[in-house]
Amino acid sequence: MIIEIQKPVGTLDQELLDYVKVKIMEFSKMSSRVTRADVVFHLDRNEPVENKKCEVKIQLGDEVFFAQRRTGSFEQSAIRVLEALRQELHQYFSKGDELPDIVLSTVKP
């Protein structure tokens, strides 16, 4: 699995980066189809207060899951975006266990 993190120079501590990596590795434990994660931290200069933004894109085979959150700190943005993606991926994987709404067959009884 490839994890690529982009961040503003000198703004994030190693503890936050390690936290993000651990949480993303948990996504890869949900499915071996998770192949790549792109994480982008940046300052939104247009917002005076809640200007710290975290975007995460998870590639799952041909499908892409994306979430972004903006808060007053990079830590809170990362926590919120990773939780949103965890819920989305959990819901996606649990759908595989459900029966389909309609079953079509070309076999005649």
C-alpha positions in Angstrom: 0.0 0.0 0.0 1.2 3.5 -0.9 0.6 6.4 1.5 1.5 9.8 0.2 1.2 12.8 2.6 1.5 16.4 1.5 1.8 19.1 4.1 2.8 22.8 4.5 6.4 23.1 5.5 7.1 22.8 9.2 3.5 22.9 10.4 2.8 19.3 11.5 4.5 17.2 14.2 5.6 13.6 13.6 3.0 12.4 16.1 0.1 13.5 13.9 1.7 12.0 10.8 2.2 8.7 12.6 -1.5 8.8 13.8 -2.7 9.3 10.2 -0.5 6.5 8.9 -1.8 4.1 11.6 -5.4 4.9 10.8 -4.9 4.5 7.1 -3.2 1.2 7.6 -6.4 0.1 9.5 -8.3 0.8 6.2 -6.0 -1.6 4.4 -6.8 -4.3 7.0 -10.5 -3.9 6.1 -9.7 -5.0 2.6 -6.7 -6.0 0.6 -8.1 -3.9 -2.3 -7.1 -0.7 -0.6 -4.0 0.1 -2.6 -3.3 3.8 -2.2 -4.0 6.8 0.1 -3.3 10.4 -0.6 -3.4 12.8 2.3 -3.2 16.6 1.8 -3.0 19.1 4.7 -3.2 22.7 3.7 -4.1 26.2 5.0 -7.1 27.8 3.5 -6.1 31.5 3.3 -9.7 32.5 2.6 -11.0 31.4 6.0 -9.8 33.4 9.0 -10.6 31.0 11.8 -11.2 27.4 10.7 -8.5 27.5 8.0 -6.7 24.1 8.5 -7.9 21.6 6.0 -7.3 17.8 5.6 -8.2 15.9 2.5 -7.9 12.1 2.2 -8.4 10.0 -0.9 -8.5 6.3 -0.6 -8.2 4.1 -3.7 -10.0 0.8 -3.5 -9.4 -1.0 -6.8 -11.2 1.1 -9.4 -13.2 3.0 -6.8 -12.1 6.1 -5.0 -13.3 7.4 -1.6 -12.7 11.0 -0.8 -13.4 13.2 2.3 -12.3 16.6 3.5 -12.7 18.5 6.7 -11.8 22.0 7.8 -11.4 23.0 11.4 -9.2 25.3 13.6 -6.4 22.6 13.9 -4.8 20.1 11.6 -5.3 17.5 14.3 -9.1 17.9 14.5 -9.4 18.0 10.7 -7.4 14.7 10.4 -9.4 13.0 13.2 -12.7 14.0 11.6 -11.8 13.2 8.0 -10.4 9.8 9.0 -13.5 8.9 11.0 -15.8 9.9 8.1 -13.8 7.7 5.8 -13.8 4.8 8.3 -17.6 5.0 8.5 -18.0 5.2 4.7 -15.7 2.2 4.1 -17.4 0.2 6.8 -20.7 0.9 5.2 -19.3 0.0 1.8 -17.9 -3.3 3.0 -21.0 -4.3 4.9 -23.1 -3.9 1.8 -21.3 -6.9 0.4 -23.0 -9.1 3.0 -26.5 -8.0 2.1 -28.8 -9.8 -0.4 -29.5 -8.0 -3.6 -32.9 -6.2 -4.0 -33.6 -8.0 -7.3 -32.4 -11.3 -8.6 -32.5 -11.9 -12.3 -32.0 -15.3 -14.0 -32.0 -16.5 -17.6 -32.7 -20.0 -16.5 -36.3 -21.0 -17.0 -38.0 -23.1 -14.3 
